[in-house]
Amino acid sequence: MKKHLYANWKMYKTRSEAQCFLGELDCVVDKSIGIGAGFTLLSDISMHSKSLGIKIGAQTMSEHLEGAFTGEVSAKQLKDVGADFVILGHSERRYLIGETNEVISKKVESAIGQEMSFILCIGENIEQREGGYTKSVLKKQLTTALCGTIDKYPSSMIIAYEPVWAIGTNNSATPHIVNDINSYIREEVGELYNKEYAKQLPILYGGSVKLDNLESFLSQSHIDGALVGSASLIAKDFNKMIQMIERG
Ligand code: PEP
């Protein structure tokens, strides 16, 4: 399977900083590279990023299509400004904003209904890992998030395994651990839908991926790429990561 690379810019970059960043990137041939940017950047940078062959996406969205939901942004509005995808269920949304598995499930349904590609993030925190609950936590996150989609499996879903303890800590999980977990996620997706679907589903890893450890993750059979936070903010590094993905 081809490898994927997605950036999560979080709440960083102004429009001019984002344009400068894109100006430092090479064009990509593979269509498996994307940047998850803040809402205010999307309209401005979507043309530029698409001209480079890079997808652009948001980092969350409302589960509602439209209505009196002050401060929220819908899938329809995201598509209107050129977003190709949305990140759903990121742990910073789960823990800082209080998004539950049930809310994430509604967002997944809305994304599918609006034909918006999405990256579903799942991952355990340190207490859950140390308590031996990693797989049961992941199973619950996965089954709840996808429970409304069982009859119409998502054709443009990507899953990112992002252990909370590895995000922004410089303490990435080992490629071996991630490969084992991603293989477990694939099995569970196979149970929910079918094995063929699970086989071709991209399952990424995110959590302190940098230029110097990306290759070690990419070399694993069940790691189909990376979702990169802080290291994706540096254009020079992100460009080198893109080249790594393009080389295959
Ligand atoms: C993330 O926020 O999705 C992430 C993986 O962050 P970092 O790479 O900084 O750990």
Residues whose N, C-alpha, C, O or C-beta is under 5 A from the ligand:
A	BS01	PEP	N8 A166 I167 G168 T169 G206 G207 S208 V209 L227 V228 G229 S230 A231
